[in-house]
Amino acid sequence: MSVNVSLKRNSGLKIISVILALLLWFYIGYQEQGKVGSDYAQVKLRYLNLGEGLSAAGPENVSLRIWGAFRERPRPQLI
């Protein structure tokens, strides 16, 4: 089977598939867009799963910048 024949086979289905894929992509990409923004938070670090006799040296608190599309501006929970 030549390349031209295999490209032309089911060309209608291929075109419909591409159109449906694009419609689905736009639908998912643009539905209920939330606020786009950023926020800063101070978070206390906890060092977990250190082996016996091991310690970790580092800051007690760090500043995080969180950004993206939010439906609500989330507040990080301090652990």
N, CA, C and O atoms as a GROMACS GRO file, in nm:
protein
  316
    1MET      N    1   0.086  -0.117   0.000
    1MET     CA    2   0.000   0.000   0.000
    1MET      C    3   0.091   0.124   0.000
    1MET      O    4   0.182   0.134   0.082
    2SER      N    5   0.065   0.216  -0.090
    2SER     CA    6   0.150   0.334  -0.099
    2SER      C    7   0.111   0.435   0.008
    2SER      O    8   0.005   0.425   0.070
    3VAL      N    9   0.198   0.532   0.027
    3VAL     CA   10   0.176   0.635   0.128
    3VAL      C   11   0.054   0.720   0.093
    3VAL      O   12  -0.024   0.754   0.182
    4ASN      N   13   0.036   0.754  -0.032
    4ASN     CA   14  -0.077   0.836  -0.074
    4ASN      C   15  -0.210   0.768  -0.046
    4ASN      O   16  -0.306   0.833  -0.003
    5VAL      N   17  -0.217   0.638  -0.069
    5VAL     CA   18  -0.341   0.565  -0.045
    5VAL      C   19  -0.371   0.560   0.105
    5VAL      O   20  -0.486   0.577   0.145
    6SER      N   21  -0.270   0.538   0.188
    6SER     CA   22  -0.294   0.529   0.331
    6SER      C   23  -0.331   0.664   0.391
    6SER      O   24  -0.404   0.669   0.490
    7LEU      N   25  -0.282   0.774   0.333
    7LEU     CA   26  -0.320   0.908   0.383
    7LEU      C   27  -0.462   0.943   0.344
    7LEU      O   28  -0.531   1.012   0.419
    8LYS      N   29  -0.507   0.897   0.228
    8LYS     CA   30  -0.642   0.929   0.180
    8LYS      C   31  -0.748   0.838   0.240
    8LYS      O   32  -0.867   0.871   0.237
    9ARG      N   33  -0.708   0.726   0.293
    9ARG     CA   34  -0.803   0.632   0.351
    9ARG      C   35  -0.867   0.694   0.475
    9ARG      O   36  -0.796   0.744   0.562
   10ASN      N   37  -0.997   0.691   0.485
   10ASN     CA   38  -1.074   0.745   0.598
   10ASN      C   39  -1.042   0.891   0.625
   10ASN      O   40  -1.039   0.934   0.740
   11SER      N   41  -1.018   0.969   0.521
   11SER     CA   42  -0.983   1.110   0.541
   11SER      C   43  -1.096   1.188   0.606
   11SER      O   44  -1.071   1.281   0.682
   12GLY      N   45  -1.221   1.151   0.577
   12GLY     CA   46  -1.334   1.219   0.641
   12GLY      C   47  -1.335   1.199   0.791
   12GLY      O   48  -1.358   1.293   0.866
   13LEU      N   49  -1.309   1.077   0.834
   13LEU     CA   50  -1.303   1.049   0.978
   13LEU      C   51  -1.186   1.122   1.044
   13LEU      O   52  -1.198   1.168   1.158
   14LYS      N   53  -1.076   1.131   0.974
   14LYS     CA   54  -0.960   1.201   1.030
   14LYS      C   55  -0.990   1.349   1.049
   14LYS      O   56  -0.954   1.407   1.152
   15ILE      N   57  -1.055   1.410   0.952
   15ILE     CA   58  -1.090   1.552   0.963
   15ILE      C   59  -1.189   1.575   1.076
   15ILE      O   60  -1.173   1.669   1.154
   16ILE      N   61  -1.290   1.490   1.087
   16ILE     CA   62  -1.387   1.502   1.196
   16ILE      C   63  -1.319   1.483   1.330
   16ILE      O   64  -1.352   1.553   1.426
   17SER      N   65  -1.225   1.391   1.341
   17SER     CA   66  -1.153   1.367   1.466
   17SER      C   67  -1.073   1.488   1.508
   17SER      O   68  -1.071   1.524   1.626
   18VAL      N   69  -1.007   1.552   1.413
   18VAL     CA   70  -0.928   1.671   1.445
   18VAL      C   71  -1.019   1.785   1.489
   18VAL      O   72  -0.987   1.855   1.585
   19ILE      N   73  -1.131   1.804   1.421
   19ILE     CA   74  -1.224   1.910   1.459
   19ILE      C   75  -1.281   1.885   1.598
   19ILE      O   76  -1.289   1.978   1.679
   20LEU      N   77  -1.321   1.762   1.627
   20LEU     CA   78  -1.372   1.730   1.761
   20LEU      C   79  -1.266   1.749   1.869
   20LEU      O   80  -1.296   1.796   1.978
   21ALA      N   81  -1.142   1.713   1.838
   21ALA     CA   82  -1.034   1.731   1.935
   21ALA      C   83  -1.013   1.879   1.964
   21ALA      O   84  -0.994   1.918   2.079
   22LEU      N   85  -1.015   1.962   1.861
   22LEU     CA   86  -0.999   2.107   1.881
   22LEU      C   87  -1.114   2.166   1.961
   22LEU      O   88  -1.092   2.248   2.050
   23LEU      N   89  -1.237   2.125   1.931
   23LEU     CA   90  -1.352   2.174   2.007
   23LEU      C   91  -1.343   2.134   2.154
   23LEU      O   92  -1.371   2.214   2.242
   24LEU      N   93  -1.304   2.011   2.180
   24LEU     CA   94  -1.288   1.965   2.318
   24LEU      C   95  -1.178   2.042   2.389
   24LEU      O   96  -1.192   2.077   2.506
   25TRP      N   97  -1.070   2.068   2.319
   25TRP     CA   98  -0.958   2.143   2.378
   25TRP      C   99  -1.002   2.284   2.416
   25TRP      O  100  -0.971   2.331   2.525
   26PHE      N  101  -1.074   2.352   2.326
   26PHE     CA  102  -1.122   2.486   2.357
   26PHE      C  103  -1.224   2.484   2.470
   26PHE      O  104  -1.222   2.572   2.556
   27TYR      N  105  -1.311   2.387   2.471
   27TYR     CA  106  -1.413   2.378   2.576
   27TYR      C  107  -1.349   2.361   2.713
   27TYR      O  108  -1.386   2.431   2.808
   28ILE      N  109  -1.254   2.270   2.724
   28ILE     CA  110  -1.189   2.246   2.852
   28ILE      C  111  -1.100   2.363   2.892
   28ILE      O  112  -1.095   2.401   3.009
   29GLY      N  113  -1.031   2.420   2.796
   29GLY     CA  114  -0.939   2.529   2.825
   29GLY      C  115  -1.004   2.658   2.868
   29GLY      O  116  -0.944   2.735   2.943
   30TYR      N  117  -1.127   2.683   2.824
   30TYR     CA  118  -1.190   2.811   2.852
   30TYR      C  119  -1.311   2.803   2.944
   30TYR      O  120  -1.380   2.903   2.961
   31GLN      N  121  -1.338   2.690   3.002
   31GLN     CA  122  -1.453   2.683   3.092
   31GLN      C  123  -1.415   2.733   3.231
   31GLN      O  124  -1.307   2.702   3.282
   32GLU      N  125  -1.502   2.807   3.290
   32GLU     CA  126  -1.489   2.856   3.427
   32GLU      C  127  -1.349   2.899   3.464
   32GLU      O  128  -1.290   2.850   3.561
   33GLN      N  129  -1.296   2.991   3.389
   33GLN     CA  130  -1.163   3.038   3.423
   33GLN      C  131  -1.173   3.120   3.550
   33GLN      O  132  -1.254   3.212   3.560
   34GLY      N  133  -1.092   3.088   3.646
   34GLY     CA  134  -1.089   3.161   3.770
   34GLY      C  135  -0.995   3.279   3.761
   34GLY      O  136  -0.944   3.312   3.654
   35LYS      N  137  -0.975   3.341   3.873
   35LYS     CA  138  -0.882   3.453   3.879
   35LYS      C  139  -0.740   3.402   3.855
   35LYS      O  140  -0.701   3.295   3.902
   36VAL      N  141  -0.666   3.480   3.782
   36VAL     CA  142  -0.524   3.451   3.768
   36VAL      C  143  -0.452   3.548   3.859
   36VAL      O  144  -0.469   3.670   3.848
   37GLY      N  145  -0.374   3.496   3.948
   37GLY     CA  146  -0.305   3.582   4.041
   37GLY      C  147  -0.197   3.508   4.116
   37GLY      O  148  -0.164   3.394   4.086
   38SER      N  149  -0.143   3.578   4.213
   38SER     CA  150  -0.040   3.516   4.294
   38SER      C  151  -0.058   3.559   4.438
   38SER      O  152  -0.126   3.658   4.467
   39ASP      N  153   0.002   3.485   4.526
   39ASP     CA  154  -0.006   3.513   4.669
   39ASP      C  155   0.123   3.466   4.735
   39ASP      O  156   0.190   3.375   4.685
   40TYR      N  157   0.156   3.527   4.844
   40TYR     CA  158   0.274   3.488   4.920
   40TYR      C  159   0.230   3.432   5.054
   40TYR      O  160   0.129   3.473   5.111
   41ALA      N  161   0.307   3.338   5.104
   41ALA     CA  162   0.275   3.276   5.233
   41ALA      C  163   0.405   3.242   5.304
   41ALA      O  164   0.504   3.203   5.241
   42GLN      N  165   0.405   3.257   5.436
   42GLN     CA  166   0.516   3.213   5.520
   42GLN      C  167   0.478   3.074   5.573
   42GLN      O  168   0.371   3.056   5.631
   43VAL      N  169   0.565   2.979   5.553
   43VAL     CA  170   0.537   2.841   5.591
   43VAL      C  171   0.650   2.789   5.678
   43VAL      O  172   0.768   2.810   5.649
   44LYS      N  173   0.612   2.722   5.787
   44LYS     CA  174   0.711   2.660   5.875
   44LYS      C  175   0.750   2.524   5.817
   44LYS      O  176   0.664   2.445   5.779
   45LEU      N  177   0.879   2.498   5.810
   45LEU     CA  178   0.929   2.371   5.757
   45LEU      C  179   0.933   2.265   5.866
   45LEU      O  180   0.966   2.292   5.981
   46ARG      N  181   0.898   2.144   5.825
   46ARG     CA  182   0.916   2.027   5.912
   46ARG      C  183   1.000   1.928   5.835
   46ARG      O  184   0.972   1.899   5.718
   47TYR      N  185   1.100   1.876   5.898
   47TYR     CA  186   1.186   1.775   5.835
   47TYR      C  187   1.137   1.638   5.879
   47TYR      O  188   1.136   1.607   5.998
   48LEU      N  189   1.096   1.558   5.782
   48LEU     CA  190   1.037   1.427   5.810
   48LEU      C  191   1.128   1.315   5.762
   48LEU      O  192   1.210   1.334   5.672
   49ASN      N  193   1.111   1.199   5.823
   49ASN     CA  194   1.177   1.076   5.781
   49ASN      C  195   1.329   1.085   5.784
   49ASN      O  196   1.397   1.029   5.697
   50LEU      N  197   1.382   1.155   5.881
   50LEU     CA  198   1.527   1.156   5.898
   50LEU      C  199   1.567   1.028   5.968
   50LEU      O  200   1.503   0.985   6.064
   51GLY      N  201   1.672   0.968   5.920
   51GLY     CA  202   1.719   0.844   5.981
   51GLY      C  203   1.771   0.870   6.122
   51GLY      O  204   1.797   0.985   6.160
   52GLU      N  205   1.785   0.765   6.196
   52GLU     CA  206   1.832   0.777   6.334
   52GLU      C  207   1.974   0.836   6.334
   52GLU      O  208   2.062   0.789   6.262
   53GLY      N  209   1.993   0.936   6.415
   53GLY     CA  210   2.123   1.001   6.426
   53GLY      C  211   2.148   1.107   6.319
   53GLY      O  212   2.254   1.168   6.318
   54LEU      N  213   2.052   1.130   6.229
   54LEU     CA  214   2.069   1.232   6.126
   54LEU      C  215   1.994   1.360   6.165
   54LEU      O  216   1.894   1.355   6.236
   55SER      N  217   2.044   1.470   6.119
   55SER     CA  218   1.977   1.597   6.143
   55SER      C  219   1.981   1.678   6.015
   55SER      O  220   2.061   1.652   5.925
   56ALA      N  221   1.896   1.776   6.008
   56ALA     CA  222   1.890   1.864   5.891
   56ALA      C  223   1.909   2.007   5.938
   56ALA      O  224   1.846   2.051   6.034
   57ALA      N  225   1.994   2.078   5.869
   57ALA     CA  226   2.016   2.219   5.901
   57ALA      C  227   1.952   2.302   5.792
   57ALA      O  228   1.976   2.278   5.673
   58GLY      N  229   1.874   2.398   5.829
   58GLY     CA  230   1.809   2.484   5.732
   58GLY      C  231   1.720   2.583   5.804
   58GLY      O  232   1.713   2.583   5.926
   59PRO      N  233   1.654   2.666   5.729
   59PRO     CA  234   1.567   2.767   5.791
   59PRO      C  235   1.443   2.703   5.854
   59PRO      O  236   1.399   2.596   5.813
   60GLU      N  237   1.390   2.771   5.953
   60GLU     CA  238   1.266   2.723   6.016
   60GLU      C  239   1.144   2.762   5.934
   60GLU      O  240   1.046   2.688   5.929
   61ASN      N  241   1.150   2.878   5.870
   61ASN     CA  242   1.038   2.927   5.788
   61ASN      C  243   1.088   2.963   5.649
   61ASN      O  244   1.203   3.003   5.631
   62VAL      N  245   0.999   2.948   5.552
   62VAL     CA  246   1.029   2.988   5.416
   62VAL      C  247   0.912   3.069   5.362
   62VAL      O  248   0.798   3.056   5.408
   63SER      N  249   0.941   3.152   5.264
   63SER     CA  250   0.838   3.231   5.197
   63SER      C  251   0.807   3.164   5.064
   63SER      O  252   0.896   3.140   4.983
   64LEU      N  253   0.679   3.135   5.041
   64LEU     CA  254   0.635   3.071   4.917
   64LEU      C  255   0.555   3.168   4.833
   64LEU      O  256   0.476   3.247   4.885
   65ARG      N  257   0.577   3.162   4.703
   65ARG     CA  258   0.492   3.237   4.610
   65ARG      C  259   0.409   3.135   4.535
   65ARG      O  260   0.463   3.044   4.472
   66ILE      N  261   0.278   3.150   4.540
   66ILE     CA  262   0.185   3.060   4.476
   66ILE      C  263   0.114   3.138   4.367
   66ILE      O  264   0.062   3.247   4.392
   67TRP      N  265   0.113   3.084   4.244
   67TRP     CA  266   0.045   3.155   4.136
   67TRP      C  267  -0.027   3.057   4.047
   67TRP      O  268   0.007   2.939   4.040
   68GLY      N  269  -0.128   3.108   3.979
   68GLY     CA  270  -0.205   3.026   3.888
   68GLY      C  271  -0.348   3.076   3.878
   68GLY      O  272  -0.378   3.186   3.924
   69ALA      N  273  -0.434   2.997   3.818
   69ALA     CA  274  -0.575   3.031   3.807
   69ALA      C  275  -0.648   2.969   3.924
   69ALA      O  276  -0.642   2.847   3.945
   70PHE      N  277  -0.717   3.052   4.000
   70PHE     CA  278  -0.787   3.006   4.120
   70PHE      C  279  -0.933   3.044   4.111
   70PHE      O  280  -0.968   3.150   4.059
   71ARG      N  281  -1.017   2.957   4.160
   71ARG     CA  282  -1.158   2.995   4.175
   71ARG      C  283  -1.171   3.085   4.297
   71ARG      O  284  -1.248   3.181   4.298
   72GLU      N  285  -1.096   3.053   4.398
   72GLU     CA  286  -1.085   3.136   4.517
   72GLU      C  287  -0.938   3.148   4.546
   72GLU      O  288  -0.859   3.062   4.506
   73ARG      N  289  -0.899   3.250   4.614
   73ARG     CA  290  -0.758   3.264   4.650
   73ARG      C  291  -0.733   3.176   4.772
   73ARG      O  292  -0.773   3.210   4.883
   74PRO      N  293  -0.667   3.064   4.752
   74PRO     CA  294  -0.645   2.971   4.865
   74PRO      C  295  -0.544   3.024   4.963
   74PRO      O  296  -0.451   3.096   4.926
   75ARG      N  297  -0.563   2.991   5.086
   75ARG     CA  298  -0.467   3.023   5.191
   75ARG      C  299  -0.399   2.895   5.232
   75ARG      O  300  -0.465   2.801   5.277
   76PRO      N  301  -0.266   2.888   5.218
   76PRO     CA  302  -0.196   2.765   5.257
   76PRO      C  303  -0.215   2.736   5.405
   76PRO      O  304  -0.216   2.827   5.488
   77GLN      N  305  -0.231   2.609   5.436
   77GLN     CA  306  -0.244   2.568   5.575
   77GLN      C  307  -0.106   2.545   5.632
   77GLN      O  308  -0.022   2.478   5.571
   78LEU      N  309  -0.083   2.599   5.748
   78LEU     CA  310   0.043   2.577   5.817
   78LEU      C  311   0.037   2.442   5.885
   78LEU      O  312  -0.058   2.411   5.957
   79ILE      N  313   0.137   2.363   5.861
   79ILE     CA  314   0.140   2.227   5.918
   79ILE      C  315   0.223   2.230   6.045
   79ILE      O  316   0.241   2.127   6.110
   0.00000   0.00000   0.00000
